[in-house]
């Protein structure tokens, strides 16, 4: 399906000459027909484009959860935005300092009960549980990035 009414032509003045630049909006890609005419078309299924005013001829593939990595679909992909992939219950996303978010992994939450400790802070989407030896202890965050327990 082609959406000609959603395309945008930007007129620019470069070195004293007027030039036209063909751009498409979110959810679209630049398509050229057999005669060389440019138009904007909706991203095909399982692809998206989240940027406005672009000249991309392909949409990006949608992220897909990988169950063997303990991932689940939080929000479906649309032509306008990528899917949101989260971790299974009892897992959190561990981001490595040298990696970007896409290369992070879902890690099983620490079970304080198995360690015979008190859960001072539960596991959530991005952080592991913090286990303290005694109930009522407070979790303190220190500069090195590690949390520890204090009275």
Backbone bond lengths (Angstrom), bond angles and torsions (degrees), N, CA, C in turn:
res aa  C-N    CA-C-N  psi(-1)  N-CA   C-N-CA  omega(-1)  CA-C   N-CA-C  phi
1 X - - - 1.438 - - 1.535 108.19 -
2 X 1.294 117.57 130.22 1.468 122.14 -178.82 1.518 109.01 -106.04
3 X 1.334 115.83 134.29 1.456 122.52 179.57 1.520 108.50 -114.29
4 X 1.309 116.49 81.88 1.469 120.55 -178.48 1.531 111.69 -65.86
5 X 1.331 117.59 -29.02 1.459 119.91 -177.89 1.528 112.54 -74.93
6 X 1.339 118.72 -8.45 1.453 120.73 -179.91 1.523 112.87 -99.17
7 X 1.325 117.13 -2.38 1.466 118.65 -179.56 1.526 109.80 -78.81
8 X 1.289 114.98 162.37 1.446 121.34 -178.43 1.512 108.24 -135.86
9 X 1.305 116.37 130.53 1.455 120.46 175.32 1.520 106.39 -110.63
10 X 1.313 115.92 121.75 1.451 121.47 -179.06 1.523 108.12 -99.19
11 X 1.307 116.64 126.34 1.462 121.44 177.66 1.524 107.42 -95.38
12 X 1.324 116.19 126.15 1.462 120.80 -178.09 1.526 109.17 -124.55
13 X 1.301 115.00 148.58 1.450 121.61 175.02 1.514 107.65 -103.83
14 X 1.345 115.64 112.35 1.459 120.44 -177.93 1.526 108.47 -126.29
15 X 1.321 115.97 120.63 1.473 121.95 179.48 1.521 112.06 51.56
16 X 1.317 116.18 37.72 1.448 119.91 177.01 1.515 114.15 83.94
17 X 1.349 118.56 -1.35 1.460 121.63 -179.76 1.529 109.59 -111.94
18 X 1.304 115.10 141.13 1.466 119.71 176.89 1.530 107.78 -87.25
19 X 1.341 116.25 128.55 1.463 120.97 177.96 1.526 108.80 -127.12
20 X 1.299 116.04 151.04 1.459 121.13 177.78 1.525 108.24 -108.37
21 X 1.309 116.31 134.72 1.460 122.41 179.87 1.524 107.85 -119.69
22 X 1.310 116.86 121.31 1.463 121.99 -177.80 1.518 109.23 -85.75
23 X 1.326 117.99 124.91 1.461 121.84 179.69 1.525 109.91 -134.70
24 X 1.334 114.87 155.21 1.470 121.54 177.08 1.520 109.31 -117.44
25 X 1.325 114.90 169.39 1.459 121.75 -176.39 1.528 110.83 -106.19
26 X 1.324 115.27 -179.84 1.472 121.60 177.22 1.522 109.55 -51.96
27 X 1.339 115.48 142.34 1.458 120.38 177.30 1.515 114.47 80.82
28 X 1.331 116.94 4.61 1.471 121.55 -176.67 1.516 111.28 -131.42
29 X 1.323 115.08 164.50 1.462 122.30 172.01 1.523 108.20 -137.48
30 X 1.319 116.75 160.01 1.467 121.76 -179.95 1.524 107.72 -80.60
31 X 1.326 114.89 126.26 1.464 121.58 179.98 1.524 108.28 -118.81
32 X 1.331 116.29 138.84 1.467 121.37 177.60 1.523 107.33 -116.14
33 X 1.341 116.41 127.05 1.463 118.56 178.95 1.533 110.17 -83.78
34 X 1.322 117.33 -178.69 1.460 122.89 -176.85 1.523 113.96 -60.35
35 X 1.317 116.87 -23.23 1.468 121.05 179.54 1.523 112.21 -93.70
36 X 1.321 116.90 0.50 1.463 120.79 179.04 1.514 114.08 89.07
37 X 1.326 117.51 5.64 1.461 121.12 179.35 1.525 109.41 -76.40
38 X 1.314 115.88 131.44 1.465 121.63 179.50 1.516 110.97 -89.84
39 X 1.340 115.19 143.69 1.461 121.27 173.61 1.522 107.73 -151.49
40 X 1.310 115.51 169.11 1.462 121.10 176.50 1.514 108.33 -103.92
41 X 1.340 115.87 131.24 1.459 121.48 179.38 1.525 108.77 -121.49
42 X 1.333 115.70 150.17 1.454 121.73 178.55 1.524 109.75 -66.86
43 X 1.317 116.86 138.06 1.469 121.03 178.36 1.529 109.39 -56.44
44 X 1.338 117.23 137.21 1.475 120.24 177.75 1.525 111.06 -65.76
45 X 1.317 115.59 165.66 1.464 121.82 177.98 1.522 110.45 -54.08
46 X 1.331 116.54 142.01 1.467 125.31 178.99 1.528 112.99 71.05
47 X 1.346 116.70 19.60 1.463 121.81 174.37 1.521 108.84 -136.09
48 X 1.349 115.81 164.02 1.465 120.31 -179.28 1.524 110.00 -152.44
49 X 1.328 115.90 164.06 1.465 123.40 170.76 1.514 106.05 -144.33
50 X 1.339 116.64 115.78 1.463 120.63 -174.01 1.524 113.69 -99.77
51 X 1.329 118.13 4.32 1.464 120.70 -177.34 1.523 111.15 -108.89
52 X 1.314 115.86 142.86 1.461 122.23 172.40 1.524 109.41 -90.57
53 X 1.320 114.91 160.23 1.468 122.74 174.20 1.527 112.51 53.20
54 X 1.321 116.29 54.55 1.467 121.86 -179.42 1.532 110.28 -119.53
55 X 1.325 115.41 169.70 1.466 121.65 179.25 1.534 111.19 -123.14
56 X 1.323 117.84 25.62 1.462 121.54 -177.58 1.527 111.05 -70.10
57 X 1.325 116.03 137.17 1.463 121.43 179.09 1.533 111.63 -94.83
58 X 1.323 117.39 -3.03 1.463 122.53 176.46 1.525 109.47 -136.64
59 X 1.319 115.21 146.51 1.461 120.22 171.20 1.522 107.86 -87.22
60 X 1.332 116.59 161.42 1.467 121.66 -179.24 1.525 109.66 -85.88
61 X 1.341 117.68 145.50 1.467 118.98 177.03 1.533 110.91 -70.26
62 X 1.324 116.08 144.09 1.463 121.55 179.00 1.521 110.64 -71.07
63 X 1.325 116.07 146.48 1.461 121.63 172.85 1.521 108.27 -68.27
64 X 1.324 115.19 144.07 1.462 120.99 -180.00 1.520 108.03 -126.71
65 X 1.350 117.97 127.74 1.463 119.63 178.30 1.527 110.63 -63.53
66 X 1.315 115.07 145.12 1.458 121.06 178.75 1.533 107.59 -114.05
67 X 1.339 117.17 100.90 1.475 120.83 -175.72 1.528 113.56 -55.80
68 X 1.321 117.89 -34.24 1.469 119.08 179.69 1.532 111.66 -66.78
69 X 1.345 117.10 -16.87 1.469 122.00 175.42 1.525 110.91 -98.78
70 X 1.331 116.65 12.70 1.474 124.00 178.91 1.525 111.68 65.50
71 X 1.334 117.13 34.77 1.465 121.87 178.64 1.525 109.94 -101.87
72 X 1.350 114.12 153.65 1.464 121.08 177.62 1.525 109.30 -140.96
73 X 1.313 116.02 157.20 1.458 121.65 178.80 1.523 109.28 -81.50
74 X 1.344 116.70 123.21 1.463 122.12 178.01 1.532 109.85 -96.37
75 X 1.342 116.06 -41.97 1.467 121.46 -179.69 1.521 108.03 -143.84
76 X 1.310 116.01 132.63 1.466 120.97 -177.03 1.521 112.39 -69.33
77 X 1.307 115.09 153.09 1.458 122.61 175.38 1.529 109.00 -73.61
78 X 1.319 115.57 142.77 1.466 121.68 172.60 1.529 106.65 -128.44
79 X 1.308 119.00 171.30 1.467 118.96 176.49 1.541 112.92 -59.59
80 X 1.356 116.93 -18.23 1.460 121.59 -173.98 1.529 114.83 -99.22
81 X 1.347 118.30 -19.56 1.470 120.57 179.37 1.520 110.64 -152.71
82 X 1.326 115.14 153.28 1.456 121.80 179.18 1.530 110.25 -70.11
83 X 1.308 115.55 161.85 1.463 120.90 173.61 1.524 108.84 -66.36
84 X 1.326 116.15 153.11 1.453 121.39 173.44 1.523 106.14 -104.33
85 X 1.331 115.75 122.21 1.459 121.89 -178.25 1.523 108.67 -110.55
86 X 1.316 116.37 127.21 1.459 121.82 178.74 1.520 110.44 -118.37
87 X 1.298 115.33 -174.71 1.464 121.40 -179.53 1.521 110.23 -99.12
88 X 1.340 115.51 153.39 1.463 121.43 174.42 1.525 110.09 -59.52
89 X 1.320 115.54 163.46 1.462 121.01 175.06 1.526 108.87 -57.51
90 X 1.308 116.78 144.42 1.470 124.49 -178.65 1.524 112.75 69.45
91 X 1.329 116.70 22.54 1.468 122.65 175.11 1.529 108.44 -134.61
92 X 1.320 117.07 155.57 1.460 122.12 175.59 1.527 108.49 -133.85
93 X 1.337 116.26 158.78 1.458 120.91 -178.93 1.522 108.71 -89.35
94 X 1.325 115.27 115.46 1.466 121.49 178.85 1.519 108.18 -95.53
95 X 1.307 115.20 119.72 1.470 121.52 180.00 1.518 108.03 -97.81
96 X 1.317 115.58 125.15 1.456 120.35 178.55 1.525 109.60 -83.69
97 X 1.308 117.34 141.72 1.470 122.51 -175.89 1.524 112.05 -59.95
98 X 1.310 117.80 -27.70 1.455 121.14 -176.66 1.523 112.62 -98.60
99 X 1.329 117.85 -2.68 1.463 121.67 -178.07 1.514 110.38 -111.48
100 X 1.350 115.33 162.03 1.453 118.71 170.83 1.531 107.86 -90.82
101 X 1.330 116.92 175.14 1.461 121.17 -173.57 1.517 111.96 -57.59
102 X 1.326 118.57 -37.44 1.459 121.89 -177.05 1.520 112.24 -62.00
103 X 1.320 117.78 -24.53 1.450 121.12 -178.09 1.524 112.71 -97.41
104 X 1.309 116.63 5.27 1.462 119.30 178.78 1.527 108.74 -74.01
105 X 1.326 115.98 173.69 1.462 119.01 -177.00 1.517 110.95 -137.10
106 X 1.327 115.19 156.31 1.460 121.42 175.02 1.521 108.19 -87.33
107 X 1.325 115.31 126.41 1.459 122.13 -175.90 1.532 108.49 -120.56
108 X 1.311 116.81 141.96 1.463 121.30 178.92 1.530 109.67 -64.12
109 X 1.319 115.72 134.80 1.466 121.39 177.74 1.527 110.31 -66.16
110 X 1.326 115.04 145.56 1.458 121.02 175.03 1.525 109.11 -68.10
111 X 1.315 116.44 135.33 1.462 121.49 176.60 1.531 108.25 -98.50
112 X 1.324 115.65 105.12 1.471 119.85 -179.87 1.528 110.81 -62.84
113 X 1.326 116.48 -34.63 1.459 120.65 -179.32 1.530 110.82 -61.15
114 X 1.322 117.27 -41.52 1.466 121.67 178.60 1.525 110.37 -63.12
115 X 1.345 116.89 -31.76 1.465 122.12 -179.93 1.535 112.18 -86.68
116 X 1.333 116.30 2.07 1.474 121.96 -176.15 1.527 111.26 57.95
117 X 1.345 115.43 43.07 1.464 121.39 179.61 1.527 108.88 -126.64
118 X 1.326 115.45 168.88 1.458 123.12 179.36 1.536 108.79 -92.90
119 X 1.326 117.33 135.05 1.469 120.92 177.85 1.527 109.12 -81.01
120 X 1.336 116.53 106.40 1.466 121.84 -178.64 1.527 111.07 -84.65
121 X 1.325 116.36 -30.09 1.470 121.25 176.05 1.522 107.03 -144.41
122 X 1.334 117.24 126.46 1.461 119.21 -178.50 1.530 112.16 -72.82
123 X 1.294 115.39 159.89 1.462 122.47 173.89 1.530 107.65 -67.19
124 X 1.321 117.08 140.86 1.463 120.07 174.38 1.532 108.57 -132.44
125 X 1.284 117.26 -166.70 1.468 122.01 -173.99 1.533 113.67 -57.40
126 X 1.337 117.89 -34.42 1.464 120.26 -173.94 1.529 114.80 -123.57
127 X 1.335 118.87 -1.11 1.462 119.76 -179.40 1.527 111.06 -137.54
128 X 1.325 114.68 146.28 1.458 121.34 178.36 1.528 109.76 -74.87
129 X 1.315 115.58 163.19 1.465 120.85 174.54 1.524 108.74 -66.05
130 X 1.334 115.72 152.38 1.469 120.83 173.47 1.521 106.53 -112.44
131 X 1.325 115.15 122.97 1.463 121.82 -178.67 1.522 109.93 -104.48
132 X 1.317 116.60 131.54 1.464 122.18 178.02 1.531 109.10 -117.24
133 X 1.319 115.83 152.89 1.464 118.65 -177.34 1.526 113.72 -68.91
134 X 1.348 118.09 -26.15 1.462 120.30 -176.75 1.524 110.22 -132.63
135 X 1.327 116.75 148.77 1.467 119.67 174.76 1.528 110.54 -64.07
136 X 1.338 116.63 150.61 1.453 121.66 176.77 1.517 114.43 86.39
137 X 1.317 117.91 -5.33 1.476 119.49 177.93 1.521 108.76 -74.34
138 X 1.328 116.22 150.65 1.464 122.47 -179.47 1.523 110.15 -100.92
139 X 1.326 114.98 146.98 1.459 121.42 177.37 1.519 107.95 -89.31
140 X 1.337 116.44 127.56 1.463 122.62 179.93 1.523 107.98 -118.13
141 X 1.323 115.62 130.61 1.465 121.02 178.06 1.528 108.45 -95.15
142 X 1.329 117.18 128.22 1.462 121.05 179.48 1.527 109.83 -111.24
143 X 1.337 115.71 166.22 1.463 122.02 -172.54 1.524 114.96 -57.07
144 X 1.314 117.55 -32.37 1.475 118.77 -178.21 1.523 112.67 -72.88
145 X 1.343 116.82 1.02 1.448 121.02 177.12 1.516 114.77 92.23
146 X 1.293 117.17 -4.81 1.463 120.82 -179.57 1.536 109.81 -94.98
147 X 1.317 114.18 145.12 1.455 120.93 175.89 1.525 108.60 -99.64
148 X 1.311 115.96 144.71 1.458 118.85 175.29 1.535 109.17 -140.44
149 X 1.317 116.04 170.11 1.465 122.11 -175.32 1.534 110.80 -101.66
150 X 1.335 115.20 140.97 1.465 121.94 175.72 1.515 108.95 -135.63
151 X 1.346 114.65 156.55 1.476 120.38 174.33 1.484 109.66 -78.31
